[in-house]
Amino acid sequence: MKDSKQKVIDLLNSLETGDAAPVAYINPEKYTQHNLAIADGLAGFGALVQNKPAQGFKVNIVRAFQDGDYVFTHTEYDFFGPKIGFDVFRFEEDRIVEHWDNLQEPVSPTANGHSMTDGATAITDLDKTTANKAFIQRFVEKFLVEGDTTVIPDYIKATGYIQHNPHIADGLEGLQQALAYFAANKIGFSYTTIHKVLGEGNFVLVISEGQMAGVHSTFYDLFRVEGGKIAEHWDVIEAIPPADQWKNQNGKFGFR
């Protein structure tokens, strides 16, 4: 019997392969969709598959994690154009009942020389999952929500910090330079609400809401913890469209 993580992997890969079997992992009576461009329920998922472009979809799952009833993935897509995405699925009684995601077009070349998805993939320190989730939540609260930059050295490795945000260079210096550039050019960004923190071992995903350059946005930030400090960071930022453009009324959040 397949575990929840494998079910999600099979379902996402079916977007490329056309295999209809993994659709059975979705509860047809209860499937809440939070991708605002897709209609609610199993019918919305079916319409997405039926309306795929002639060249189809491409799916490359780079990372997959599980935290209780939630499975979350980090994926390279060709999904009506190339995208980098995080997907979150919630299970009840071994079936998928809810889905969230965040998608962003890839940027190349990047300021750090990395892609938006490369880097470490090995899941370790499973016994530290709870502690790592609390550690990362405190960092996001203090730095990104409250705007306290003085805490950065307490949370991020002094040397060897790897950055995958395409606009920020590696290391503490790269982060500090980016913050200075944003301030000098009045490129405002703010995190107002943390909606969910998920983790498995040394990886923690934080889902937040805020503003990016004056646009209401969703932030999905993935952190890798090593030796009690943040060693690596990936993110995907997506604008939230006006409500009159939504194909479902579930919103981008609504986590339990």
Stockholm file with secondary structure:
# STOCKHOLM 1.0

chainA/1-256         MKDSKQKVIDLLNSLETGDAAPVAYINPEKYTQHNLAIADGLAGFGALVQNKPAQGFKVNIVRAFQDGDYVFTHTEYDFFGPKIGFDVFRFEEDRIVEHWDNLQEPVSPTANGHSMTDGATAITDLDKTTANKAFIQRFVEKFLVEGDTTVIPDYIKATGYIQHNPHIADGLEGLQQALAYFAANKIGFSYTTIHKVLGEGNFVLVISEGQMAGVHSTFYDLFRVEGGKIAEHWDVIEAIPPADQWKNQNGKFGFR
#=GR chainA/1-256 SS CCCHHHHHHHHHHHHHHCCCGGGGGBCTTCCEECCTTSCSHHHHHHHHHHTCCTTCCEEEEEEEEEETTEEEEEEEEESSSEEEEEEEEEEETTEEEEEEEEEECCCSSCSSSCCSSCSCCCCCCGGGHHHHHHHHHHHIIIIIISCCGGGHHHHBCSSCCEECSTTSCSHHHHHHHHHHHHHHTTCCEEEEEEEEEEEETTEEEEEEEEEETTEEEEEEEEEEEETTEEEEEEEEEEECCCGGGCSSSSCSCCCC
#=GC SS_cons         CCCHHHHHHHHHHHHHHCCCGGGGGBCTTCCEECCTTSCSHHHHHHHHHHTCCTTCCEEEEEEEEEETTEEEEEEEEESSSEEEEEEEEEEETTEEEEEEEEEECCCSSCSSSCCSSCSCCCCCCGGGHHHHHHHHHHHIIIIIISCCGGGHHHHBCSSCCEECSTTSCSHHHHHHHHHHHHHHTTCCEEEEEEEEEEEETTEEEEEEEEEETTEEEEEEEEEEEETTEEEEEEEEEEECCCGGGCSSSSCSCCCC
//
